[in-house]
Amino acid sequence: MSAVNDDALEAILRPVPESEAELAFEGALRPQSLSEFVGQTKVRGQLQLLLQAAAIQNRTPDHILLAGPPGLGKTTLAMIIAHESGRPLRMSSGPAIQHAGDLAALLSSLTPGEVLFIDEIHRMARSAEEMLYLAMEDFRIDIMVGKGAGATSIPLELAPFTLVGATTRSGLLPNPLRDRFGFTAHLEFYDEPELEQVLRRAAVLLELPIDKRALAEIAGRCRGTPRIANRLLRRVRDYALVHGSGAGIDAVHAALELYDVDPLGLDRLDRAVMQILLTRFDGGPVGLNTLAVSVGEESETIESVVEPFLVRIGLITRTPRGRVATREGWQHFGLAPRGQGALSGNDL
């Protein structure tokens, strides 16, 4: 195994480019402590206990795995963990670590007690995952020098560190890696009162006067996800700014209609999938690949982005023969149920 050069290491750690205004706003939205973090009450209590115990014992906190759908605050929690434990934070991502040498360069550059955050950790290369086992457990890695029969393994001691991994698909993590995390936090979707708190805080930061009815309307359309809530609030802000109107309930309705977000939170792609399922396939059952081709999207996009939300709110269900629209799905689109789609989501 060979270490990567400085340019490769810089590429691993380089953040995704965004406009300075967006970065500043996103940074301001992120809470700085667990007490400021809205929602995830159980996870916050578990993390608080873990961090306090580590502080009392004057040791680095155990490795932490944050699992859950996108947009629920995994990156924010990683920043809070570093901040509350008084440690520096190093950030990277699974797709950027494609060779064991990439990970070796990253681990060997950590300072004592540093928090290493790896987003989408399930997408790391398998060779890097295997190197991580020893690093997490014994704080050392083995560097292979030479090739063939003359190759030798040189152990490299690492500074103690805390790994915080984030994943949207924890089932893809190999068991040996998952078992080496001292604590796994499962993040849940937010309820509407929690989302209203998130939106209220964001509105203050945006200096956007907005009433309770408007906040509740946005909260009901953001799919239980704070990231989507903040995005929709910015679109309402833009609408109010351009049209010279306040951010009242009428502006919320007009802005979200303009951006194709319906009262259930369905967007253009969600509705396209449902319309195809209901009108072309009579409510199903229909296979994932057939459905994806019919709407002109990749099957992975339908399976990972669209389908989980439609199943969660009860508009479709999965059966051994394929996807089937529920009675609630027919009713939402104002169509008469027929075939298997006449079944309720509770019946399947």
N, C-alpha and C positions, 0 to 999 in steps of 0.2 A: 504494500500500500504506500502511496506517496502523498505527501501533504500538498494541499493546493497552494497556489501562489497568492500574493496580496490582492491582485485584481479579482481573482475568483472569490476570495473571502469577502471582499467589498461587495460583490454582486449578491452573495448570500444574505448580507445584512442590509442591503439597500432597500428602503421603503418604497412602496408603490407611489409613483408621482401623482400628486393632486395639486389643485390650485391652492395658493397660500391662504386664501379666504376660507376655503372648505376645511383645510387642515386646522386653522385657528378655531373655526366653529366646532368641529368635531372634538378638538382637544378641550374646549370649554365645556362641552356637553358631558364629557367623561367625569364621573365623580372621583374624588381623590381618596376616599376612605370607605370602609364598609358601612359606616353609619350614614353616609350620603347615598349609598347605592339603593335604588328602589327595587322592591320585589325580591324573589329568591330568598325568602326569610330563612328557610331551613339551611340552605347552603351558606348563607352569610354567618349564621350561628356556628356551623361546623368549621368554617374557615377561621373565624375569630378565635375559637378554642385552640385550633391547631397552631396558629401564629403566636398566641399568648404563651402556650406551653413551650414552644421553641425559644421564645424570648427569655422565659424564666430559666431554662436550662442552658442558655447562651450557646445555642447550636443552630445550624441551618434548618429551616423547616423541611418536612418530608416532601418528596416529589408529589405533585398534584396533577391530576387529569381532569380537565373541564370538558364535559360531554354535553351536547345538545344541539338543536337546530341553529342555523345561522341567525345572527342579529340579536341574540339574547344577552350579550355582555361578556363573552369569554375573554376577549382581549382586554376589556376594561378591568375585569377581575384580576387578570395577570398583572396589570399595572398597579392595582391596589395592593396585591400581595407583596410586590417589591417595595412599594411605598411604606406600607405598614410594618414591614419587617426591617426597614431601614437599609435595604440592599439595592445595589445598582441592578438595572434591568437590561438584558440583551435580548433582542427580538429577531426571529428568523421564521422560516416556514418549511413545511415538509417538502413541497415541490422543488425548493431551492437546494435541498440536500440530496443529490442524486448519486453521490459516491461516498464511500466510507472516508476517503481523504477529506471531503468537505466537512464532515462532522468532526474528524480529528483536529482540523485546523480551528474549528469553532470552539471545541471543548478545551483545547490547550491554551486558548487565549483568554479564558475566563479568569476573573480575579476571585480570591477567597470569598465565599458567601454570596456570589452573584446569582441572580435569578435568570435562568435561561428560558425564554418563552418560545415554543415551537408551535406555530399555528398549523392546522391541518396535518397533524403529526402522522396520521394514517397513510399519508402519501409519500413518506420518506422511502428511499431505496432500501431493499431488504438487507443489503450488506451494512448500511448505516444503522438499521434497527438492531442488528446483531451486535455491533460495536457498542451500542447504547446500553445493552444489558449490563455489561461489566462496568461501564462508566457510572451508571446509576447505583449499582450495588456496592462497588469497591472503590469508586473514584479513581479508576485507572483504565487505560486502554493499552492494547498491544499493537505496536507498529511493526509491520513486516518489512524487512530490509532484504533486498536481493530477490532472486527468482530461482525456481527449480529446486534442486537438491541442496543448493547453497543458501537458501533463504533462511533467515533467522528472525525470531520474534523478540522485539525489545519492549519491555513494559515502560509505560510513561505514566507517572503519577499526576493526578489532576487535583486542583484546588477543590475543596468541598463546595458544592453548588446545589441549588434547588431547581429541578426541571419542572416547568409548568407546561403541560401539553394540552392543546385544544383540538377537539375533533367533532365533526358533525356526523361521523359514522364510526362509533366506537366498536361495532362488530367487525370492522376490517382490521383492527389492531390484533396482532398475534398475542396469544395468552401470556407467553413469557414477558412481553413488554408491559401488558396491562397489569400483570401481577406485581410488577416492581414499583408501581405508584403507591405511595402510602395512603392516599385518599383520592377517591373519584367522586366528583361533584356532578350530579345530573341536573342540568338546568331545564326548567319547565317554561312553557308559554305563559305570558302575563295575562292577568284578567283586566277588565276595563278600568276599574278604579286605580290600579297600579299604573296603567298606561296614561291615565289622566294626570297622575303625579309627574310622570316623565314629561308629558307635553307641557304642563304648567311651568316646569323648570326651564324647558327649552324656550318657551314663549318669553319668559323673563330675559333670558340671554339674548334673544332676538329683538328685544324691546318691542314686542308685538302685543298690543292690547287685544285680548280675546276672551269671550264670555264662556260660561260653563257649558252651555248647550253646544257651542261650537267644539269645545274640547271633547265633550262626550261623543259627538258625531265622528270626529276623527278617530278617537280611541276605538270605536266600534268597527272601523274599516281597516285597521292596520294588522290584522291577522295575528294578534297576540304578540307582536314583535316590536320592541322599542326602536330598532333601526328604521323600520318602515314608518313608525309613528313620527319620528323626527323628519324623515324625508317628506311625508305628506304635509307636515306643518310648514315646511319651507315652501312647498308649492302653494299652499294657502297664502303664505306671506307674499309670495311673488304676485299672486292674483290680486290681492288687496292693494299692493303697491302700484301695479300697472293700471288698475281700474279706479284707483283713488277711493276705494271703499274700505270700510273697516272689516276686520276679520270676524264677522258675525256668522250666523248659521247660513244665511243666503250665500255668502262668499265661499263658505266651506262646500256647500252643495254644488255651486257653479265650478269651483276649482277642481273638485274631485270628479265631477262629470266630464270636465275637459280632459282630464288625465286618465279617463277610463277606469275609475275605481268605483265599483258599485256598492250598495249598502252593506253587502256581506264581506266586502274587501276583495272581491274577484277583479282581476285585471283582464286585459285583452286576451292573453293566452289562456287563462282559466276559462273564459267564456267561449273561446274558440274550441277548446277541448270538449266542453259540455255541449255546445251546439252540434258538433260533429257526432258525438256519442248519442244524442237524443234524436237528431233528425236523419242522419245517414244510416245509423246502425240500430234505430228503434230502441235505444236505451241499453243495448248490449245483450249478451256479453261480447266484448271485443278485446283482442289481444293488444298488448302494449305497443309492439312494433307497428301494427296496423294503424293504431290511433295516432302514433307519432308521425307516420308518413302522411296521414290524412290532413294533419295541421301544419306539415312542413317543418317539424322540429325534430331534434335528436331524441331518441327514446330515453336517454339518460336525463335530459332536461325534463321530460314529462314525469319520469319516475321520481326524481329527486327534488324538483321545484314545484311542479303543479299538483301532482297526485296526493302528496301527504296532506296538503291543506284541504283539498276537496274531500278526502276521506275523513279528515278530522271534523269538518263541519257537517258531515253526513249527506253530501250530495252524490257521492258515488261510493261503491264498495268493491272490494276485490274478491273474486271467486276463483275456483280452480279453472274455470273456462275463460276467464277474462274479466274486464272491468264492466260493472253494471251500474246504471243510474238508479238512484233510490227514488221513492215517491217524493221526497223533499226536493230532489234535484229537478224533477219534472215541474213541481209547483213553482219553484223559484223562477223558472223561465216561462211560466204561464202556458205550459203545454199539457195535454191530456196524457196520463200514463198509459203505456201499453206494453205488452210482453213482460219480461222479467223486471223491467224498470218500474212496474207497479208495486213492487215490494217496498216496504219501509226499510230504512237503514237499520232499524232495530230488529228486523226479521231475518237479516242475513248474518 
